Amino acid sequence: MFGSFNETSLPNLIIGLAVIALFSGTTRSCDVFSDASDNGIYTALNMMSKEHSEEIDRIAEDVMENYKYISIGVIREDELVLIRSFGEDRIGRVDEYASVTKPVTSMITMQLLEKGKIKSLDDPIGDYDPRYRDVLPEKYPDVEITFAHLLSHRSGIPHQDRIWKDGKLDLAFAPGESIMYSTRGYGVLGDVLEELTGKSYNQLVKEYIGDPVGAGSIKAPLPFFEAPGGLVQSTITDMALFALGVMDATYVCDSIMFQLAWKPIAVDPVGIMGMGWYISNPDSEELTVYHAGSNGRPRAFIMIRPLGKTAIVLLAKNRDSDGRQELPELAEKVMDLF
């Protein structure tokens, strides 16, 4: 189905209970642990049934021999229901989520669209940032790079190679002509968003992503061009809150997500691409959107079934296996429990 893809201290207890109050509106039993059990399982929040909780443990333990740790956040029916770490206690650790940053950047862009600061995703980015006017090679005289091109990896901007040559963007193809996964393309998108808003990418992440859902650890502190494509940092809890914010329309209305962000645009070697998300089972009740990431450190994965009201966030450090397939498969097995 999927291709390859290259926190329990008292404060955390308070955070967990605050999340419950905020998103459930009801009082439910909640297991909170500050120490590991004998089998190396660390839990900050558990509002799941015993059956589902034990099944998730089994699913994770089936692959633990390949990992130093696996952290998981589960959203179900618009509630954060599980935060757990296997192998090591990583729950309060801020880690890098690599290319899972791309859905973060997409959600910032969609909010700017909803607020009217971007009129259309089909607008040329040069209309919003003069630095990107007249920057295409002469061989592409009748086309301009749009927000949609950048979001869906169809700009022609290389993935990690240099992007400028003789004062022009060095494109692999004419914008919109083909598809090529591009972290540098998201760097350009972030550059334009900074110019458009007058705020740094880190400020945008805080204001548009962290603050609306109370996710204080989400940040992009490294001022690199590549940050909008792969350098967002977060705890597993706050990244799960991001997934919840996407799913429950905290960030933008459902119509924007279903008609734009999660609309199939093109197909690359990994799968069907939307606007910052990969998509499987489009036009069905099993619609699933996902993204993965790795910068050579922990691997990250986010999966959302918006119609099924379920989301999974994973962060794992692999041992010898590269883990490219195991995290998507693990996420899918957890999804299938509901």
Secondary structure, 3 states (H helix, E strand, C coil): CCCCCCCCCHHHHHHHHHHHHHHHCCCCCCECCCCCCCCCEEEEEECCCHHHHHHHHHHHHCCHHHEEEEEEEEEECCEEEEEEEECCCCCCCCEECHHHHHHHHHHHHHHHHHCCCCCCCCCEHHHCCHHHCCCCCCCCCCCCCEHHHHHCCCCCCCCCCCCEECCEECCCCCCCCCCCCCHHHHHHHHHHHHHHHCCCHHHHHHHHHHHHHCCCCCECCCCCCCHHHHCCEECHHHHHHHHHHHHCCCCCCHHHHHHHHCCCCEECCCCEECCCCEEECCCCCCCEEEEEECCCCCEEEEEEECCCCEEEEEEEEECCCCCCCHHHHHHHHHHCCC
